[in-house]
Amino acid sequence: MSEAFPRRDGRLHAENVPIEQIVEAAGTPVFIYSASELDARYDALDAAFSAVPHTLCYAIKANMNLAVVNRLVTRGCGIDVTSGGELFRAQLAGGDPSQFVYSGVGKTDAEIDHALDAGIRMFNIESREELRVIDARAAERGVVAPVSFRVNPDVDPQTHPYISTGLSNSKFGIPIAEAVDAYAEAKALEHVHVVGVSCHIGSQIVNLDPIVDALQRVRSLVTELRDAGHSIELLDVGGGLGIVYDREQPPSAAEYGAAVISSVGDLGCHLIAEPGRWIAGNSGIFVTRVLYGKDNGDKHFTVVDGAMTDLIRPTLYQAYQRIEPVGPPRENTRVVDVVGPVCESADFLAQQRELPILERDDLIAVHSAGAYGFVMSSNYNGRCRAAEVLVEGDQFEIVRARDRFEDLIRGESIPEGLG
Ligand SMILES: *Cc1c(COP(=O)(O)O)cnc(C)c1O
């Protein structure tokens, strides 16, 4: 699974298409996704769970482009949504709501109604108050909502604090020690039906120990709940499997699947996994064009047309993303900060990075940009959000047009009735 962005005749390609050719059609900055890589990753993870009944519910928040989501649901993938907007997208992309799970700490009444009407497979409930609200909304519609609690097992996933969710001080889930009481309350309600247990401890996890540790705790809970008379048919193990950005050595899909199955595979549950980053992250790159070089003091800056508004991971998580020139390799290098045009010192794609010498109009590729890239972009500084392109073999299509100026002011007006 490394041939998605190969170098051929010295030039970087997306599958069989030269990046320069895509840029000619789509401009810069641009996100480029490999359809074959998305397929291969879905298939690899699906195969890793093949020994047990399972559904992969792609965490659509990682990359919600309709073309990307459509690609996955066409292969039988379910979806994990975290908002009404994501539910709307998942449906529009052709997903089957009976394969959707809904996670998130702040589901609004309208979002709950939308999910009930769509007929999703399971609500992953994050508080007892939410349980009561879902019961009431379902009662009003004369339906029964399939639910699980997202339990917080209090384990440290050993990742960045902003993407750690399974520690007892995080806002996510209910403390695992309170789960038995919460399930008892759910059982007494008429318009919810307990179908499972869910758990998601964080993202970019590169060590299996915390995952196995969390699943051991969930495993005891499932046994306890069954003893209390709940039928726990679904076990949602969350997402979070990490990918290679730099020199990480995450477990393979097969190792991850084997670890999950050896922890909870004998419970007889239908397993659900919610991979996001693992499917989309290394299926995409971000391509930006060099505008200027400048020296301030003894620091060299390479100013590019992509910015933190397009790809915020380096700024938000101090994340490393590998960068290389699209054109032929060069011998000389220098240490630079790769920065965007936005009026913030936090606007960088790389800091103190040794890169081949770059010149005006050079194209550079920022790797591992398929997940938590475009989806976190904004229009700050009046910037048009980037185009997105899907490639398959020697063909490509623009699957989201670059914002136009009209898009920047959509819905705005200068009031006529005030003052
Ligand atoms: C973000 C999230 C995921 C996906 O995480 P990845 O690290 O992208 O796999 C899965 N489940 C829940 C509940 C999430 O919030």
PDBQT file of the ligand as one rigid body, heavy atoms in Angstrom, charges set to zero:
ROOT
HETATM    1  C1  LIG A 501     -12.601  10.452  15.649  1.00  0.00    +0.000 C 
HETATM    2  C2  LIG A 501     -13.316   9.218  16.019  1.00  0.00    +0.000 A 
HETATM    3  C3  LIG A 501     -13.048   8.022  15.341  1.00  0.00    +0.000 A 
HETATM    4  C4  LIG A 501     -11.983   7.903  14.282  1.00  0.00    +0.000 C 
HETATM    5  O1  LIG A 501     -10.715   8.065  14.790  1.00  0.00    +0.000 OA
HETATM    6  P1  LIG A 501      -9.455   7.758  13.842  1.00  0.00    +0.000 P 
HETATM    7  O2  LIG A 501      -8.305   8.029  14.695  1.00  0.00    +0.000 OA
HETATM    8  O3  LIG A 501      -9.552   8.681  12.688  1.00  0.00    +0.000 OA
HETATM    9  O4  LIG A 501      -9.565   6.326  13.431  1.00  0.00    +0.000 OA
HETATM   10  C5  LIG A 501     -13.788   6.911  15.676  1.00  0.00    +0.000 A 
HETATM   11  N1  LIG A 501     -14.761   6.967  16.634  1.00  0.00    +0.000 NA
HETATM   12  C6  LIG A 501     -15.038   8.095  17.300  1.00  0.00    +0.000 A 
HETATM   13  C7  LIG A 501     -16.093   8.087  18.327  1.00  0.00    +0.000 C 
HETATM   14  C8  LIG A 501     -14.333   9.256  17.021  1.00  0.00    +0.000 A 
HETATM   15  O5  LIG A 501     -14.606  10.380  17.695  1.00  0.00    +0.000 OA
ENDROOT
TORSDOF 0
